[in-house]
Amino acid sequence: MLSGYINKVREEEENVIYAIAGDMFRGSVIDSEYKGISTIEIMNMLSPDVVTIGNHEIDYGIAHLLFIEKCAQFPIINANLYIKTNGTRLFTPYKILEIEDMKILFIGIVTEEVLAAAKADGLVGSFIDTDEAAQEVGRICNAYNAIDIDFTVLLTHIGFEEDKKLAAILEPEWGVDLIIGGHSHTFMDEPTTINNIVIAQAGHGTDNIGRFDIDVDTDDNCIDSYTWEFVPINENTAEKDLQLEEIINKYKDETDRKYRRIITRLSRALTHPVRNTETSLGCLMADVFRESLGVDLMLMGSGSIRGQKLGPIVEYRDLAEIFPYDDEIHMVKLTGAQLEKMFLHILRDDAFLGITEYYQLSQDFRLIYSKSEKAIKEMSLDGRAIHPENVYTMGIQNFHFLNVKEFLNLTREEIEQNGKPRILATSSFDILTEFLSYHQKHHCVFDPRITILD
């Protein structure tokens, strides 16, 4: 249907540009099964004019992404990822499109989560904070303003709040007119304007699309006027592209044979409506990992859960879609004092705004936190108070283990003082499927582990 809408606009209007602000990959069994190859074939049929990468383009690794880029029949741009040893950018940083004698400059910027995901690689760096990203934009704009760029667009995948920060520090002389963003999945009735730069997002996925109709003042190289529409993609706005449906069904038929088997039936449906609070589904998964691995505490990233509901009947494909990150799980040893330091960082003010990492915790752990005092009032495990000097074992996924300083405010050196971390499981998905397969009608009671005061 999205393809049908895009085809319709291209037939009805002149000078149409279809741009994507990252995260083409993930979210479907088909994508996971074919590691993005199927997605690129589908994207090639959608024929975007320009795309930037998002954090999920790195899910299969940097090397695989560079292979995928070769399969793409459309330009993929990014200005702030580079090879550490020689400073070479991984992608073409910009794309100039020419329509109606206008030159339109697109520049791609991606979020710091890409660098977090790429840490296992070790060779990839990034001009990653907002100031550095602004400097990269400035370098490109300075280099190409001389060829009379009429209009400049940033395709960003850094989140709406960071888009606003970025717009505020861009020099007017660089000529940035528009930011089309992603990552925070922001739904907007109207764009925001900061520093004379219009900023817009259009949610996520293929259920909707953002539409600008823009008149450009080519004398002053800026927006003369525009209208904006947040367009839902449904039977009222779009007809199916039957050719694209045929290709999708080709992949779907293959995956259905593998993924339609039933794993379990839960006692009730479990939900995960938001990432920055404990959820019934998050608690179940953290409990499964703790029970299976025998650690004192399981710390599971909320962002690992990519859907809002599971069950009561659970098929293999349901679990694969809602938990697509088949990470290793490490065991680390932490003192009670380090646990307190970690949770004070996790529960900082940013956590309640939904702009930082948040975690689901396993059963029998209890924490009471005062938001007004920014202090932990109580912390216990199995009914006993956590002692600052005692050492506790904690399970943590590989992505978060590689980023313990940024996400948990602990250094690897601090952790290793208590003993060398080790890998307990090479597949977290295997643990979930095995446990659920042998625990039919699992009794699921939502049992929050953190109490927030004030």
N, C-alpha and C positions, 0 to 999 in steps of 0.2 A: 504493500500500500504506500509506503514511503517512496518507493521507486515510481509508483504511479503518480504521486503528487509532484515529484520533481519533473517527470516527463511532461506533465500537464503545464507546469509553469514555463518550462523551456519552450513549449509549443506556443503558448499564449503571449509571452513577453520577449523583448529583445534584451541583449546585454545582461544575461543571467549568469551569476557566479554561485556555485554550490561549494561551500567551504565547511570543513569539519575540524573541530577543535580537540581532537584526540579521543582515545579509548574506542578504537574500532573493535578491539579484541575483547574476549571474555564475556561471561554471562550466559553462554549456551553450551549444551552438551556437544553440539556439532563443532563449535569453535575449539573446545578442549580436545575432542577426539582427533581433529585434523591439525591441531596446533597452529591455527590461524590461516592455513592454506585455503580452506573453504571460505573463510571470511574475505580474504583478498579477492577470490574469484567473484564473490557477491559484490564487493566494493567496486571491482572493475566494471560490473554492469551498471552500478549506480553512477559511475563516471564523475566523481567529484573533480572540481577544477584545482583545488589545493587542499592539503591535509597537513596538520601537525600531529606529532606523536603525543600520547598521554602516558601515564604511568603503567597502564595495562598492556601497552605495546611491548613492555620489557618482560612480561610474565614468562615468556619462553626463552629468555636470555638475549643478550645483546647480539651475539653472533646470529641467532635465528632471526632476529628482527632485521638485520642487514640482508639476510637471505630473502626474507619476506618483501623487503623494499624492492628487490630485483623483480619480484613477481607482480608488483603494482604497476598498473598502466596509468598512473596519475602521480603528480609530484608530492613528495613527502618532505616537509621542511622542518628544520630545528636549528636554532642559533646557539644554544647554550649547553650542548653536550660535546665533549672533545676527548681525544686520546691524551692521557697524561704525559706520555714520554715526549711527544713532539708538538702538542697543541693543535693537532689536526681535528677539525670538526668531523663528527660522524655523519652528518647530513648536510645537504645544501641548506644554508641558513635562511634563504629568502626565495621568493618567486615573484617575478614581475609579469602580470597579465595585461594584455593590451586589448581594449574594446572601445569602439567608437572614437578612435584616435586618443584615448586616454591610457595612461600608464598607471597601473595600480600595483603597489608594492605590498606583498604579504611577508610577514616575519613570524617565525614559530618559536614559542617559549614554553618550556615544560616545567613541572613541579619538582621539588626536591625529593619526592617519593621515588622518582626514577633513579636518582642517585642511591637512595636506600636500597632499592631492589637490585641495583647493579653492583653492590659492594662485593659480592662473591667473585665478580670478574676481576676487580683490582686495577684494571688498566684504564677505566673510564672515569673522567672527572666532569665537573660541571660548574659553570658560572651560575651559581644557583640562588643566592639570596636576591631579594628584590632590587637592591642597589646594583648588584653585578648584572642582573638581567637588564636593568635600565641602561647601563653602560654599553651592553651588547647591542641593544636597540639603537642607541646613539651612534655607535660605530657604523652600523649598516646604513642608517639614514644619512649620515654625513657622507658616506661613500657614494650614494646613489641619488641624492637630491639634485646633483649636477646634471642628471639626464632628464630633468623635468618630470619628476613623479607628480602625478595629479592627485593621488589619493593613497593613503597608507593605512594598512590594517594589521594589527597584531592578532595572530591566532595563538591564544594562550591556553595552557592547561595547568593553571596554578591556583584556581579557586577565586570566587567573587571578591572576597576580602582582599586578597593579594592583588587582584586586578585593580581595585580602587587605590591601593598603595602605589602600585606601579604607575598608574595614570597620573597621580599627584606629583611624582618626581620627574616625569619626562619633560625635557626642554621643549617649549613651543616651537623653536626653530627646527626641530626634527620632523615636524609635520605629521605626527600620528593623529589620525582622525577617528579611528574606530578600534575597539577591542572586542573581539568575539571570543568568549571564554568557555572553559569547561572545568571539570574536576569536582566542583562543589555541587553540581547537579541543581543549580539554582533555577527556579521557575520565576519568570518576570512578566508582570503585566505591562510594564514600560521600562525601557532602558534607563540607566543612570548616566549622568554627565558629570565628569570631574576634570578640571583643567582643560575644558573645551573638548574633551575626548568622550565619545559616546561608548558606553560599556553595556554588553548584552550577553545573556546566556539563554539556553533553551532546554533546561532540564537535562534529560539523558535518554539514551535508547532511541528506538524508532517509533515511539508512540506520539511524538510531536516534533515540530521543527520551528525554528525562528525565521521570520521573513522580514527583511528590510526592503523597502522601496526607496531608493536614495537618488536625489538630484545632486550632482556635484558641480560646484563653482570652479571651473578650470582656470579662471583668472587668478583667484586667490588660493587655489588648490585645497579646498575644504568642503565640508558638507554645506550645501545651500538649504536643503530641507529633506526630511525623511518621514516615512510612516513605518511603524513597527507592528507586527502581528505575531502572536504566539499561536501557532496553528496545530490543533490536534489532528493526528492522522487516524482517520476512521472512515466508515462507509459514506459519511456525509461530505468528506473533503477530498477523498481519493478513491480511484479504482485500482484494483490489483494489477500489477505488472505480471501477466501470466507467464511470460518467458522466465522471469526471475523466480517465480513460484516453482516452476518446473525444476530449476537448478537446486533450490532449497530442498525440495522434496526428494531429489536424488540423494542428497546427503542424509536427510531425515530418515529415509527408508533403511539406510545402512545402520545408522545409530540406534534406531528403534529396536532392531533385532538384538542388539547388545544390551541396551539400557532399560528396557521395559519390564524387567523382572522385579518382583516385589521383594524388598529386603525385610520389612517389618511392618507391624501395625502398632502405633503408639496409643496410649490410653486417651490422648486428645491431641489436637493440633497445637503446635508450638510456634511462637512468633518471635520476630526480631525486627520490630518496626523502626528503630533508630539505633545508631552506632554508639552514642555517647551515654548509654545507661545500661544497666544489667537487663537481660531479657530471658524469657523462659527457654528459648532455643539455645542461647549462649550458655546458660547454666547447665543444660543437659550435656552439651558438647564438652565443656570443661570437666564435668563430672566423669564422663566416659574416659577422657584422657587420664585423669587422676587414678581412677580405678584400674585401668588397663596397665598403666606404667608404674604404679606404686610410689609416686612422689607425694610429698607432703602437701604441695600446692600446685595447681595448674594455672598458668597465666596465658589465656588465649586471646589473641587479637580480635576485637570486635569486627574489624574490617575483613576478617577471613570469611565471615558469613555474608553471602552476596544475595540473599533473598529475605523476604519478610515472613514467610510461613513454611512450615514443614509438617506433613502428616494430616490426619492420623495414619492414613496408608502411605507408606514411603516406598517409592520405586527407586531403583538404582540411579535413574536419570535425575530424580528429584534431589538426591543427595549430591550427585556430581555437579549439578547446577548451583546449588546453594552453598557448597563447600568446594570451590574449584582449585584451591591452593594445596597441593599435595606436598607439603613441606616436611622436612626432617623435624624431629623434636629432640631438643637438647635437654639434659639435666644439668642445672647449675646449683651450687650450694651458696646460700646467703645467710648472713647473720640476721638476727632480729633487727639490729640497728640499720642494716642495709635495706631490709624490707620496708622499714619506716621511711627511709630516704627515698626509696623507689615509689612508694605510694603517695608521698607528698608531691612528687613530681607528676605522677599520673593524674592526680586530683587537683592540679593547679587550675586557675580560673579558665584557661583555654579549653579544658576538658568539657566544661559546661556549655561552651559555645559550639562544640562539635568540630573544632578546627585542629584537633590533635589526636594522637593515638589513645584509644580507650580499650579496656580489657574486660573479659569475662573470667570469673573466678570459680574455682571448684568448691564443692560442699565442705562444710565443717570449718571453713575460714570465715571469720567475722571481723569487720572493721567499722568503727564509728568515727566519722570525720566532721569536724566543725568548719563549715565554709567561711563563717565570719572571722574565726580565729586562725584559719589556715593551719589547723592542727589536728593530729590524730588523737582521739580521746581514749579509744580502746582498740586493741588488736589481739585476736586469739585464734588458736588452731585446735580443733578437737576439744573445745571447752576449756583449754588452758591458755593463760595469757602468754603471748610471745615475749620471750626474754631477749633483751638486746644482744647478749653474748652467745646465745644458743645458735646453732647452725641448722638450717632447714633446707630440704631439697625442693627445687621448683622446676617444673617442666615449662619449656618455652619454645615456640616455633623458630625455625631457622632465620626467617626474615627479621624477626624481632631480636634474635640473638646477635645477628650481624650489626644491629643498630642500637645496642644497649645504651650507649652514651646519649644518643639523641632521644630515644624513647623512654628510657628508665632512669637516666641520670646516674648510671653506674658505668665505670670503666671495666674493660676486660681484666685489667690488672687487679682491681678491687675484688672481682669475682673469683679470680684464680688463687687468691690468698687462702681461700677456704677449701681448695681442691680443684683439680682440673675438670672442666666441663666435659661431658661425654654425650654422644648421640645414643638415645634410647630407642629410637625408631626412625627408619628411613622413609616411612610413608604414614603420615597422619590420616590419610583417607582410608588406608587399610584398617587402621584401628577402629574408625567409626563404623565401617561396613561390617567388620567382624563382630564387634560388640552388639550392634543393633540386630544382626542376623540371628544371634543366639539369645536375645532378650525380647521376645515377642510380647506385645501389649505392655511395654515398659511403663510403669506408673510414673507419670511426670507431674511433679508438683513444683511450682515456681517458688523458689526459696532464696530471696535476695541475700547477698553476702555483705553488701556495703550499705550502711545507713548514713545519709547526709543530713546533718543538722543545719538549722537556719535556712 
